[in-house]
Amino acid sequence: ELKEKMISLGEKPFKGKQLYQWLHQKAAGSYEEMTNLSEGLRKKLTEQEPLTHLEVVEVQTSKIDGTQKYLFQLADGNVIESVWMQYKHGNSVCISSQVGCRMGCRFCASTIGGLTRNLLPSEMLDQVYRIQELTGERVSNVVVMGTGEPLDNYDNLIRFIRILSDEKGQNISQRNLTVSTCGLVPRIRQLAEEDLTITLALSLHAPNDEKRKELMPIAYKYSLSEVLPACKYYFEKTGRRLTFEYSLVGGKNDSQEDARQLAGLVHGLNCHINLIPVNPIKERDFEQSTQNNVAAFKHILERQHIQVTVRREMGRDIQAACGQLRKSYKERSGDE
């Protein structure tokens, strides 16, 4: 596409390759940096194709574990958030896929103001590029679990994945990419056909449809009897083990009976369950599970030979949970 663009500007096709390198390998922040392109071409590109470059509005750094949360401003004035986390196995970035979200999950701050718009592939990519530039460190893992429902922005998401994992760009392995979904069944099946090797993480959060409906409005549209076969189909097509995200909400979905139901629900699936003690947000009356309840829940799953981990909380002291920083920023700047 870039080669065709160069031809349309009266330039040699190989300039497209150079431009691609600047954009996705070197992650240039402006056309001015692209020194092997002529001044005339740089001027033409600046006028015709504004470059996506996210502006940092705010950075919060955790005193506990060094996690950093970034609030970025887009060209249209909207703000999005991304999180940078350091693990033993490398640096991980959690990016947003939409401005806001329309899925309405009850325990998530991202969805309180509804959906504003989808992010472009460039706006998703630039979250990774800017964080690498700001930290001076290479990112090895990317999770699309920030604000938004990634599969609700499907075409842009797929383009983002292909560019990010392209060997001529950042060359981040697709195996190190995780995409989270609340369970858009047709899109999960479509994703299975894309010939990608990414990890799919389903936001499960309940062991049955009744409880899931209380927490996640999407459950009214797609029941677990539709969602789980779609996930199984994804595994069959890709060979990638499934991840089930399960936010533990005190008194709602964290009983031992819930754990037993969950074990029965995922029985026979090649999966890993990620238990997440929910981050309390002031708009909701949800409370975090007690440590005893979390431990008992995990024990029941382990006895059924289900792989399970409790997610280590990162950046609890800096509003690192989805949607929290963006929401407090909007409140402070009088947008609400």
ZAMARGU-4260 file (C-alpha; in steps of 0.2 Angstrom, whole numbers, plus 5000, padded with zeros to 4 digits):
<rodrens>
0) 5000/5000/5000 | 5014/5012/5004 | 5023/5008/4988 | 5007/5012/4978 | 5006/5028/4988
5) 5023/5033/4983 | 5019/5030/4965 | 5004/5041/4966 | 5015/5055/4973 | 5027/5052/4958
10) 5040/5044/4969 | 5050/5027/4966 | 5041/5012/4974 | 5056/5008/4985 | 5052/5024/4995
15) 5037/5015/5002 | 5048/5002/5010 | 5059/5015/5018 | 5043/5024/5024 | 5037/5007/5032
20) 5054/5005/5041 | 5053/5022/5048 | 5035/5020/5053 | 5035/5002/5061 | 5054/4997/5064
25) 5061/5014/5070 | 5044/5020/5076 | 5047/5038/5070 | 5037/5051/5079 | 5037/5063/5064
30) 5041/5064/5045 | 5056/5076/5049 | 5065/5061/5057 | 5065/5052/5040 | 5081/5058/5034
35) 5083/5047/5019 | 5067/5054/5011 | 5068/5070/5002 | 5063/5086/5010 | 5049/5088/4996
40) 5042/5071/5000 | 5042/5074/5019 | 5033/5090/5016 | 5020/5081/5004 | 5017/5068/5017
45) 5015/5080/5031 | 5002/5089/5022 | 4992/5074/5015 | 4995/5060/5028 | 4996/5067/5046
50) 5006/5055/5056 | 4998/5047/5071 | 5008/5053/5086 | 5001/5051/5104 | 5004/5065/5116
55) 5008/5060/5134 | 4995/5069/5146 | 4999/5060/5162 | 5011/5046/5169 | 5008/5037/5185
60) 5022/5026/5192 | 5019/5013/5205 | 5030/5014/5220 | 5026/4996/5224 | 5031/4987/5207
65) 5037/5001/5195 | 5021/4998/5184 | 5018/5014/5174 | 5001/5020/5168 | 5001/5032/5153
70) 4986/5043/5148 | 4988/5048/5130 | 4979/5061/5120 | 4974/5057/5102 | 4973/5070/5088
75) 4955/5073/5091 | 4957/5077/5109 | 4951/5061/5116 | 4961/5052/5129 | 4966/5033/5131
80) 4976/5024/5143 | 4990/5011/5142 | 5000/5001/5155 | 5018/4996/5155 | 5022/4981/5167
85) 5039/4973/5170 | 5040/4954/5173 | 5054/4942/5174 | 5050/4936/5157 | 5050/4953/5149
90) 5041/4969/5147 | 5022/4969/5144 | 5011/4983/5138 | 4992/4983/5140 | 4984/4994/5127
95) 4967/5001/5123 | 4957/4996/5108 | 4943/5009/5109 | 4939/5026/5117 | 4927/5020/5130
100) 4917/5004/5128 | 4899/4999/5125 | 4899/4982/5133 | 4893/4988/5150 | 4902/4976/5161
105) 4897/4980/5179 | 4914/4980/5187 | 4923/4990/5174 | 4926/5009/5174 | 4930/5009/5156
110) 4912/5007/5151 | 4904/5020/5162 | 4903/5034/5149 | 4899/5022/5134 | 4908/5020/5118
115) 4915/5036/5110 | 4924/5028/5095 | 4935/5014/5088 | 4954/5016/5088 | 4963/5016/5072
120) 4977/5002/5069 | 4990/5017/5070 | 4983/5023/5087 | 4984/5005/5094 | 5002/5003/5087
125) 5008/5020/5093 | 5004/5015/5111 | 5017/5002/5110 | 5029/5013/5100 | 5028/5027/5112
130) 5030/5017/5128 | 5046/5009/5120 | 5052/5026/5117 | 5047/5033/5134 | 5055/5019/5144
135) 5069/5015/5132 | 5065/4997/5134 | 5059/4984/5121 | 5042/4977/5123 | 5040/4958/5122
140) 5022/4955/5126 | 5007/4965/5122 | 4989/4962/5129 | 4974/4970/5121 | 4965/4971/5138
145) 4964/4990/5141 | 4948/5001/5137 | 4937/4994/5124 | 4931/4977/5117 | 4944/4972/5104
150) 4933/4961/5094 | 4920/4976/5093 | 4934/4984/5083 | 4938/4969/5073 | 4946/4974/5056
155) 4957/4987/5065 | 4962/4975/5078 | 4968/4962/5064 | 4977/4975/5055 | 4986/4980/5071
160) 4991/4962/5075 | 4998/4959/5058 | 5008/4975/5057 | 5015/4973/5075 | 5020/4955/5072
165) 5027/4959/5055 | 5046/4954/5053 | 5050/4970/5044 | 5042/4980/5059 | 5043/4977/5078
170) 5043/4958/5075 | 5034/4954/5091 | 5029/4936/5091 | 5010/4933/5089 | 5012/4920/5103
175) 5016/4935/5114 | 5000/4943/5110 | 4984/4941/5120 | 4967/4948/5115 | 4953/4949/5127
180) 4935/4947/5123 | 4919/4947/5133 | 4912/4934/5121 | 4907/4940/5104 | 4903/4923/5097
185) 4903/4927/5078 | 4919/4936/5080 | 4928/4923/5090 | 4924/4910/5076 | 4930/4923/5063
190) 4946/4925/5073 | 4949/4907/5073 | 4950/4908/5053 | 4963/4922/5053 | 4978/4910/5053
195) 4985/4919/5068 | 4994/4911/5083 | 4988/4924/5097 | 4981/4919/5114 | 4962/4922/5116
200) 4957/4927/5133 | 4938/4926/5137 | 4931/4937/5151 | 4921/4923/5159 | 4918/4930/5177
205) 4904/4918/5181 | 4900/4900/5181 | 4883/4901/5174 | 4872/4912/5163 | 4862/4919/5178
210) 4877/4926/5187 | 4885/4931/5171 | 4870/4942/5166 | 4871/4951/5182 | 4889/4956/5179
215) 4890/4956/5159 | 4876/4962/5148 | 4883/4953/5133 | 4877/4937/5142 | 4859/4941/5137
220) 4865/4940/5119 | 4877/4925/5119 | 4874/4911/5132 | 4888/4901/5139 | 4882/4886/5128
225) 4887/4897/5113 | 4902/4906/5120 | 4912/4890/5126 | 4910/4880/5109 | 4916/4895/5100
230) 4931/4895/5112 | 4934/4877/5109 | 4933/4880/5090 | 4946/4893/5092 | 4958/4880/5101
235) 4954/4867/5088 | 4959/4879/5073 | 4974/4887/5081 | 4981/4874/5094 | 4982/4889/5106
240) 4977/4885/5124 | 4963/4896/5130 | 4963/4908/5144 | 4948/4912/5155 | 4948/4928/5165
245) 4938/4927/5181 | 4936/4943/5191 | 4932/4938/5209 | 4918/4949/5217 | 4915/4947/5235
250) 4898/4938/5238 | 4894/4938/5220 | 4904/4924/5211 | 4917/4919/5223 | 4909/4905/5233
255) 4915/4887/5234 | 4899/4882/5225 | 4904/4894/5211 | 4921/4886/5210 | 4914/4869/5208
260) 4902/4875/5194 | 4916/4883/5185 | 4926/4867/5186 | 4912/4858/5178 | 4910/4871/5165
265) 4927/4871/5158 | 4930/4852/5161 | 4939/4844/5146 | 4945/4861/5138 | 4963/4865/5136
270) 4963/4881/5147 | 4971/4891/5160 | 4960/4901/5172 | 4966/4918/5178 | 4958/4923/5194
275) 4957/4942/5197 | 4953/4950/5213 | 4942/4964/5207 | 4948/4982/5209 | 4934/4992/5218
280) 4928/5007/5209 | 4917/5020/5218 | 4903/5020/5205 | 4899/5001/5209 | 4896/4993/5226
285) 4907/4978/5222 | 4920/4972/5235 | 4935/4962/5233 | 4935/4944/5238 | 4944/4940/5254
290) 4961/4931/5253 | 4953/4916/5261 | 4939/4915/5248 | 4952/4917/5234 | 4963/4903/5241
295) 4948/4891/5243 | 4942/4895/5226 | 4959/4891/5218 | 4961/4875/5228 | 4944/4868/5222
300) 4950/4871/5204 | 4967/4864/5207 | 4959/4848/5214 | 4950/4846/5197 | 4967/4847/5188
305) 4963/4864/5181 | 4978/4876/5178 | 4974/4891/5188 | 4984/4907/5194 | 4979/4922/5204
310) 4984/4937/5194 | 4997/4947/5204 | 4990/4964/5206 | 5001/4977/5197 | 5000/4996/5200
315) 4986/4995/5213 | 4992/5012/5220 | 4991/5021/5203 | 4973/5017/5196 | 4981/5004/5185
320) 4964/4995/5182 | 4955/4997/5166 | 4947/5014/5163 | 4951/5022/5180 | 4964/5035/5176
325) 4955/5041/5160 | 4939/5043/5170 | 4947/5052/5184 | 4956/5064/5172 | 4939/5068/5163
330) 4931/5072/5180 | 4946/5083/5184 | 4945/5092/5167 | 4926/5094/5169 | 4921/5083/5154
335) 4908/5073/5164
</rodrens>
